[in-house]
Amino acid sequence: MRFHFQQFLRAIILAGFSLFFIRLHVTDEITKYVNPKYVMMSQIAAGIFVLLLLIQIFRIWEPDGHPHCHAGCGHDHHSHVGVGKRVSFFIILFG
């Protein structure tokens, strides 16, 4: 099994958004940020965040090898995180 740090960061960000929305709904502070007519839509968004978090958790660990390749297939399997992705992570985290 191989650990993917980028997928782990995405899971942490989704967990943060999920917990934030859930806390706002549990404490009824959501109406400070969202029009009461749209509270149901915000609850749906929180549920989608939780669903995406569950999917993302399974993407953190990747089995060894690549099922579509044979040994010595001749191309690179390492994912390179570009500057744009790094900037977008910082915007999401600190924005």
C-alpha positions as CSV (number, residue, x, y, z in Angstrom):
1,M,0.0,0.0,0.0
2,R,1.2,3.5,-0.9
3,F,0.3,6.6,1.1
4,H,-0.8,9.7,-1.0
5,F,-0.1,12.9,1.0
6,Q,-2.1,15.1,-1.5
7,Q,-5.2,12.9,-1.1
8,F,-4.7,13.1,2.6
9,L,-4.7,16.9,2.5
10,R,-7.9,16.8,0.5
11,A,-9.5,14.6,3.0
12,I,-8.5,16.9,5.9
13,I,-10.0,19.9,4.0
14,L,-13.2,18.1,3.3
15,A,-13.4,17.0,7.0
16,G,-12.9,20.6,8.0
17,F,-15.7,21.8,5.8
18,S,-18.0,19.0,6.8
19,L,-17.5,19.6,10.5
20,F,-17.9,23.3,10.1
21,F,-21.3,22.9,8.3
22,I,-22.5,20.3,10.7
23,R,-21.6,22.5,13.7
24,L,-23.4,25.4,12.2
25,H,-26.5,23.4,11.7
26,V,-26.4,21.7,15.1
27,T,-26.0,25.1,16.9
28,D,-28.5,26.8,14.6
29,E,-25.9,29.4,13.7
30,I,-26.3,28.7,10.0
31,T,-29.0,31.4,9.8
32,K,-26.2,34.0,10.5
33,Y,-24.6,33.0,7.2
34,V,-27.4,31.6,5.1
35,N,-30.9,32.9,4.4
36,P,-33.4,30.7,6.3
37,K,-35.1,29.8,3.0
38,Y,-31.8,28.1,1.9
39,V,-31.0,26.1,5.1
40,M,-32.2,22.9,3.5
41,M,-29.8,23.4,0.6
42,S,-27.0,24.0,3.1
43,Q,-27.9,20.7,4.8
44,I,-27.7,18.9,1.5
45,A,-24.3,20.5,0.8
46,A,-23.1,19.3,4.2
47,G,-24.3,15.8,3.4
48,I,-22.5,15.9,0.0
49,F,-19.3,17.1,1.9
50,V,-19.5,14.0,4.1
51,L,-20.1,11.7,1.2
52,L,-17.1,13.2,-0.7
53,L,-15.0,12.8,2.5
54,L,-15.9,9.1,2.7
55,I,-14.9,8.6,-0.9
56,Q,-11.7,10.6,-0.4
57,I,-10.7,8.5,2.6
58,F,-10.4,5.4,0.3
59,R,-8.2,7.3,-2.1
60,I,-5.5,8.0,0.5
61,W,-4.1,4.5,0.2
62,E,-3.3,3.0,-3.2
63,P,-2.4,-0.6,-3.7
64,D,1.2,-1.3,-4.8
65,G,1.5,-1.6,-8.6
66,H,-0.8,-0.3,-11.3
67,P,-3.4,-2.7,-12.6
68,H,-3.2,-1.4,-16.1
69,C,0.5,-1.8,-16.4
70,H,2.9,-4.7,-16.7
71,A,6.3,-4.7,-15.0
72,G,8.6,-2.2,-16.7
73,C,5.8,-0.5,-18.7
74,G,8.1,2.4,-19.6
75,H,6.1,5.5,-18.3
76,D,6.2,7.5,-15.2
77,H,3.6,6.9,-12.5
78,H,4.6,9.5,-10.0
79,S,2.2,12.4,-9.7
80,H,3.9,15.8,-9.7
81,V,2.1,18.5,-7.8
82,G,2.3,21.7,-9.8
83,V,2.5,25.3,-8.6
84,G,-1.2,25.9,-9.5
85,K,-2.4,23.0,-7.3
86,R,-0.2,24.2,-4.4
87,V,-1.6,27.7,-4.7
88,S,-5.2,26.4,-4.8
89,F,-4.6,24.4,-1.6
90,F,-3.3,27.5,0.2
91,I,-6.3,29.6,-1.1
92,I,-8.7,26.9,0.2
93,L,-6.9,26.5,3.5
94,F,-6.3,30.2,4.3
95,G,-9.1,31.9,2.3
